[in-house]
């Protein structure tokens, strides 16, 4: 009879050790990023887009550093209609974007240094790892709510004006 007590005690000790190991691992691991906690709100500025039907005014966050551009709009769950994020690459270059960890559909507007919109990738797929290319060297990318370019009448050839693009 004492033989049965030993295995129970042995397994109980292992279970306790396993529970302590799991607790330690959970406490030592970095916390998973929560929606809207990946990147604090960046400085905002006004951005104007001259379209065929008039001027559209947006309020945008500007991502200038490599880390800000890397995080972008990841983990955000909401993008108001006339807001967005402008990615400043500092120099003209072909850029490649994706939607990994981005929970909302976006329109990506690829913009030359003179402010001309060269291409729009509309209604990107949330969480997709598909590479989206600018197709040519650009200075920046503006991300707005998915479908926003069409709703606001923004098209390739339209011109942006902001501190980044000669305002």
C-alpha atoms as one frame of an Amber mdcrd trajectory, in Angstrom:
protein
   0.000   0.000   0.000   2.810   2.434   0.635   3.937   1.805  -2.926   0.872
   3.608  -4.316   1.538   6.616  -2.151   4.977   7.157  -3.696   3.792   7.468
  -7.342   0.971   9.818  -6.371   3.423  11.986  -4.475   5.914  11.741  -7.376
   3.303  12.868  -9.938   2.023  15.594  -7.644   5.567  16.942  -7.330   6.009
  16.904 -11.102   2.680  18.661 -11.633   3.685  21.333  -9.147   7.069  21.781
 -10.856   5.373  21.984 -14.256   2.902  24.596 -12.968   5.758  26.691 -11.570
   7.667  26.408 -14.855   4.568  27.504 -16.815   4.039  30.460 -14.468   7.687
  31.533 -14.744   7.574  31.263 -18.546   4.389  33.352 -18.703   5.872  36.042
 -16.475   9.182  36.135 -18.345   7.633  36.279 -21.832   6.964  39.727 -23.304
   3.320  40.673 -23.345   1.611  40.319 -26.692   0.844  43.631 -28.363  -2.712
  44.749 -27.840  -4.754  46.683 -30.418  -3.673  50.333 -30.576  -0.751  49.684
 -28.219   1.825  48.781 -30.854   2.657  52.385 -31.612   1.527  55.473 -29.785
  -0.204  58.054 -31.907   2.369  59.924 -33.974   2.362  63.682 -34.609  -0.556
  64.740 -36.811  -0.544  67.212 -39.646  -2.972  68.392 -42.275  -2.682  66.978
 -45.769  -4.519  68.293 -48.819  -5.185  66.370 -52.006  -6.198  68.301 -55.111
  -8.654  66.025 -56.922 -10.635  66.561 -60.117 -13.671  67.497 -58.027 -11.986
  69.698 -55.405  -9.622  69.641 -52.460  -9.813  66.825 -49.913  -8.362  67.607
 -46.480  -7.106  64.798 -44.261  -5.419  64.652 -40.859  -2.518  62.205 -40.951
   0.050  60.738 -38.599   3.524  60.894 -40.120   5.812  57.855 -39.784   9.371
  59.070 -40.357  11.694  56.656 -38.558  12.361  53.078 -39.695  10.662  51.723
 -36.545   7.584  53.932 -37.032   7.330  52.811 -40.665   7.804  49.168 -39.692
   4.915  49.235 -37.210   2.699  51.568 -39.228  -0.960  50.865 -38.584  -0.444
  47.356 -37.233  -2.856  46.327 -34.484  -5.193  49.274 -35.093  -8.867  48.376
 -35.183 -10.267  51.654 -36.481  -9.357  54.261 -39.091 -11.679  57.285 -39.217
 -12.715  58.444 -42.694 -10.556  61.554 -43.020  -7.510  60.306 -41.148  -4.548
  58.200 -42.179  -0.845  57.559 -41.894   1.774  59.046 -44.192   5.007  57.070
 -44.509   7.990  59.313 -45.266  10.858  57.325 -46.798  13.153  60.372 -46.975
  14.372  59.557 -50.481  12.766  58.290 -53.652  12.782  54.497 -53.749  10.672
  51.553 -54.810   8.824  50.477 -51.672   7.139  47.255 -50.682   4.311  47.168
 -48.153   2.237  44.413 -46.554  -0.689  44.034 -44.197   0.780  41.651 -41.625
  -0.798  42.362 -38.209  -2.983  45.069 -39.743  -6.587  44.382 -38.793  -8.433
  46.830 -41.044  -8.588  47.131 -44.850  -6.635  50.101 -46.157  -6.080  52.012
 -49.385  -2.380  52.594 -50.084  -1.598  55.711 -52.110   1.945  55.720 -53.518
   3.283  59.258 -53.904   6.242  60.775 -55.796   8.442  63.467 -54.229   6.462
  66.166 -56.081   3.235  64.976 -54.381   1.742  63.199 -57.404  -0.159  60.032
 -56.604   1.213  57.387 -58.971  -0.725  54.345 -57.884  -3.484  53.296 -55.496
  -3.810  49.814 -54.049  -7.430  49.809 -52.897  -9.031  47.661 -50.194  -5.958
  45.744 -49.095  -6.624  42.480 -47.295  -6.169  42.592 -43.514  -3.401  40.353
 -42.094  -2.123  39.477 -45.581   1.584  38.936 -46.117   1.273  39.592 -49.857
   3.846  42.148 -50.972   2.395  45.346 -52.437   4.885  47.280 -54.569   4.886
  50.964 -55.394   5.823  49.954 -58.943   8.281  52.832 -59.239  10.375  55.035
 -56.947   8.198  57.048 -54.544   8.886  59.356 -51.618   5.941  58.289 -49.503
   2.865  56.162 -49.015  -0.420  57.378 -47.591  -2.645  54.774 -45.940  -6.306
  55.621 -45.444  -9.433  53.611 -44.606 -10.195  50.940 -47.186 -12.374  52.300
 -49.977 -11.636  55.881 -48.891  -9.872  56.870 -52.113 -12.943  55.989 -54.162
 -15.389  57.586 -51.684 -13.334  60.816 -51.596 -12.733  60.913 -55.362  -8.940
  60.448 -55.095  -7.220  59.008 -58.169  -3.747  58.537 -59.658  -2.498  61.866
 -61.010  -4.023  63.834 -58.127  -1.570  65.869 -56.095  -0.885  65.986 -52.347
   0.258  69.025 -50.476   1.798  68.782 -47.004   5.101  69.596 -45.337   6.521
  66.464 -46.939   5.324  67.385 -50.417   5.975  71.099 -50.702   3.231  72.785
 -48.700
